[in-house]
Structures are given as structure tokens and as C-alpha cells.
């Protein structure tokens, strides 16, 4: 199968406008896919977590396991240990801690349920400046970009195939262009005249129907079917 443009130059404007319509449909599909991918990405599991720390004391090294501590239910009571996690990296300057291999010992909790992280053996402890955030397996913007790029590529290939290569669809577009050239387009003078005729006809019909309505109202009042509201009030 040849991938060259079939009957190039014939049915030019119909083929161009068809390609434009397909391009608009492709852009709409790309926008829909981007929205769906962004929703899907939020539901993916997180294998690692980023913690922004505050009130840090001590230090930890990659490979250490730290405790994830929750909030005490009663003031003065010891804070519960919700689970443990392995340190991937720790940047003291940025006060940022990356964790992985999270093991929660309390059902229904996650790293974002904790309020503090600690490593008693190294005298390390820190609060959270913001709530822990899961790190996605792939950057969301990259995933959306790849998905949108695939949709745009497929849309472009389909538009090129149906508008430029496939003989059946190309012949249809060329025949459509030929039939459009046979159309006898009205002149501006004829359009103005037709518009005036339509407007006048609308007014005449509306006036006629209004007169018929008045006649029926008068007739039904005479035979007693319609009664004025004012005449019935006491």
C-alpha cells in the first residue's frame, strides 16, 4: 500500500476542512485523555514518600529504618508508633527525607497518618512541616505528556490515512468537492430579497393568527364559555 497522497490537488478544500475537523476532534480527545490520566495517576500506589521536616535533631543515613509516630489520643499520653520505613536519602540543608519500604503496624494508616519521624538509636527526631506526600512511580507531567503525544500521533496518522491515502474516503471527498462546485449560490441581492420576504410573511401570518384568536375569544364569550375574571369577583 502506497503512503503517498492519492490524487493530490483534487478536492483540495473539502479535504483540508475534513483534516481540520479531524484535528479538532483529536485535540478534544487529547484533552479528555489528559484529564483521565491525571485522575488515574492519583490512584496509583506510592512506593516512596517525601517528608519535609521541621524541628530536626540528630541525623540518619540511607538504609536506616525510622519510626513513623502518630498523634497521641490523650494529652500527655505516649505517641503511638504507627509503623517503620527505610531511609532512601536525607538532605539536611533542605530538611527533606525520602522513605521507602513502608511497613505500617496499625491497620488503616499510612505515612500521611503520622505526625513525626524518629530513630531512637541515632537520637534523630523531627516533626513534619507539611503532610507527607507520596512520590509517584512516574512523573505526572511526563505521563500526561506521553499519553497526549500518543493520542495526537494516532489522530494525525488517521487523518492522513483517511484524507490523503485511503482511496475510498478520498474519492468520496473529491466527489463531494465536485458536487459543491455545482451548487448555485445566491447573490447578496437575492439573499436580501428572500430575507425581506420571509420577515414580511412572518408578520402577515402572525397578524392573521392574532385576528383568528381574537375572533375565537369573542365567540366563546358570546356563548358563555369564557368569563372575564373581573366580572366574577365580588
N, C-alpha and C positions, 0 to 999 in steps of 0.2 A: 504494500500500500504506500503510495506516494504521500509525502507530508507537505508537498508544495501546495500553494494556493490554487484551488480549482477555478478555472475561468476568471482569472484575475482581471479586475476592471469592470466586470459586468455586475449589474445590480449593486452599484457602489454604495449609495446612500442607505438602502434597505439593510445591507449587510453591516454597515457602520453602526446604524442605530440599533440593530439587533445585538451587536457586540457591546454597545453602551448599556443596553438593558441587562445583558448578562453580567456586565461588570458591576452594575448597581446591586444586582441580586447576590453576587459574590461578596461584595463588601458587607451587605446585610448579614449574610451567613457567617462571615468572619467575625463580625461584632457579636453575634449570638454565641459562637464557639468560644470567643474570649471570655464572655460572661460565664458560660458553663464551666470552662476550665478553672476560672478563679474560684467558683463555688466548690468544685471538686477538689481543688488543691487544699482548701481549708479542712477537708475531711480526711486527708491522708494522715497516717500515723507519724509521729515525730520521734526519731531515734536519738536526737541530741537536743540539748536545751541551752539557751543563753541566759545567764544571770548577771544583772547589773547590780553591783554590791554597794553597800554603804556601811559606815562604822566598822571597817575591817580591822581585824587584829590577827597577827600571825601570817603564815603563808602556807601554800600547798604546792605539790609538784604533780605533773602529769602522771597518771596511773594510780594516785591515791584515791581511796574511797571515802567520801564525805557523807555526813548525815544530813538529811532533809528534815528540818524541825518545823512542826506546826505551831499554831497559836494555842496557848493554854485556855481551857474552857472556863476555869475559875481563876480570878486574880490571886496570884501568889502560888498557884499550883505549878508543878513542873510541866514544861512544854513537852508534848508528845513527839517522839521520833516517828515520822511517817514512812521513812524509807532511806535507802542509800543510793549513791550514784558514783560513777568513776569520773575523775577529772581528766578532761581532754587537754585543756590549756587554761592557763591563768595569766592575765595581763594586769599586774598591779597598777601600772600607770593609768590604764583605762578603768580599773576596778571591774573587770569583766571576767567571768568564769564560764567555761563551756563544759557541760557534763554529758555523759552518755551512759548506756547500760544501767538505766534506772530500774531499781527494784523497790517497789512500794510494799510495805508491810501492812498497811491499813487499806482495806478494800474501799474502792470508790474514790481514792485520792490520786493525785498526780503531782509532779513537781510544782505546778502552779498553785497547789493547795498549801504549800509550805510558805513560811514567812522568814526563815532563817536557815543558814547552812553552817556546818561546823565540822571540825576534825579535832577531837579532844587530844589525840596523841601529839599533834603539832601545835596545839594551842591556837588553832585557827577558828575564827568565828566571824560572821558577817551577816548583816541584815540586807534586805532587798530594797534597792532604790525604786525599782518598778517591778511589776509582776513578771515572773519567769516566762520566757517566750520560747516555744518550740521552734527548732530550726528545720525547715522543710528539706526533703530529700533532694529537691531541685529548686533552684531559684524561681519564684513565681513568675517574674517578668520574663525569664528565659523560656519557661514552659508555655506561657501565653504567646510569646513571640513565635515559638516553633509551631504551635497549633495554628495561629493565624497565617503564618507563612505557608503551611501545607494547604490550608483552605484556599488561599489566594493562588497558589501554584495550580491546584486542581481546577479552580474556576477558570484560570487563564487557558489551561490546556483544553478544557471542554469548549470554551468559547471559540478558540482557534479551530478545533476539530469540526464543530457544527457550522461555523460561519465560513471557514476557509477551505476545509479538506473534504468533508463528507459530501458526496455527490448529491444524495437525495435532498438533504436540507439546503444545500447551495442552489440547486435547481429550483426549489420552492421559493427561495428568496429572490432569485433572478426573475422568475415568473411574476412574483408579487411586484417587483420594481417595474416590469413591463406593463402590468395592468394599471399601476398607479400613474404611469405616463399617459394612459388613455383617458384618465379622468378629466372631465371638462370642468375646470374650476371657475366659479362665479367671479365676475368682476366686482370691484368695490361698489360701483353704481348699482349692480343687481343685488348685492348684499344689503345696501341701504334701503332699496325699494322693498325687498322682501321683509326686512325688519319692520318698516313702517306699516306694511300690510298686516303683519302678524299682530302688532300692537293695536292697530285700529280694530281688527277682528276681535281681539280680546275685550276691548271696551264695548263693542257692539253686543257681543254675547253676554257680557256681564250686565249691561243695561237691560237687555231683553229678559234675562233670568230674574233681575231685580223687579221688573214690572210684573212678571208672572207671579212672583212671591207676594207682591202687594195685592194682586187680584185674588189669590187664594186666601190671604188673610181677611180681606173684605168679605169674601163669600162665606167663610167659616164663622165670621162674626154675625152675619145676617141669619144664618141658620142656627145660631146659638151654641156652636161647638167651642169657639174661642170667646173668653170673657175677659175684659180688662181687669187688671189687678186692682186699680183704684176704685172701680165700681163695687168690688166685693168687700172692701174694708168698711168697717163701721166706725 
